[in-house]
């Protein structure tokens, strides 16, 4: 009897060990899944209120935000001829930051609506992306593992309309090169005039069009701060704090967002200017 019990217990131990080993072997690496899932894509929509084809691009961006929830970070940049003000289009959504981007990347010179997806391919013929190609470009970018992680913490002080923002950047792998961090302010739900060629002739000017994701300002600077000057090893982390930034009194803090992105700042790199990670957080 004792011999039987001993054999039975031994058999249970063997079965248990085998099952446990199979379970461990089949478990996926949670860190690998998390890193890939953290990848987000920065889509810059270069636009203007006098661009009759631009509302179609904005609608495409809305669709892509819904298709990839939390993974697409949009920014609408009003620059160039189609964003100039006039008696019919008096609301000025331009600023020096958007003008600098437009000039550097030659977007409005190529015509609107056009945009950039993570600024991939700078210097190549396919750098500027028509809005009809954004979906495919986003899918391709999301298939790549994330190299960095960004976290944003905002504190808004209503009495002075001041914003304190802290941005933490962590390297998820060993990354050689030079990297910079740009921190921007955007605003949603701006009501103004917009031309829309999809409407019947004679009623193509929309007086109460809603503009979203509008670039308002750079919280640090147009081209950002250096954060990793000689590469970064996995888990290297840097915190950048920007305190007492005053939000323009004409902006609605309830509709404003902080956008932070890290990009390849090495001019000799084949991925120069490419955005490697981006994040967004509400001001309030």
WOKA-V925715 format. One line per field, one symbol per residue. phi: phi as a letter, one per 40 degrees, with the letter a starting at -180 (. if undefined). psi: psi as a letter, one per 20 degrees, with the letter a starting at -180 (. if undefined). Layout:
phi->???
psi->???
This chain:
phi->.ccccccccccccccccccccccccccccccccccccccbbcbcbcaaccccccdccccccccccccbdgbbbcacbcagdcbccadcbcccbcaccccccccccgcccchbcaabbffcgdgbcbccbcccbcccccdccccccccbbbbbbbbbbccbfbbbbbbbbbccacbchbbbbbbbbbabfccacacbccccdgbccccbcbcbfccbabcbadbgbcbbcbgacdgdbbbbbbbfcccdccccdcbcbbbbbbbcbcccccbdgcccaaaaaccb
psi->ghhggghghggggggggggggggghipqohhgggghhipqpoooopaqijoiihhhghhghgghhhhmpiipoqppooqagijqqrhhmioojrrhghhgggggikghhiqqpraqojkpkpirhjgppqhiigghgggghiiqqqhrppppoqppohhjkqpppppppppirooqapqqpporprqrlppaqppoiirqpikioohlqopqkpphrphfrgjaqphohlrqrpjppppppoqkpopphiqohijqqpppqprojoiiqikpippiqqqqqqg.
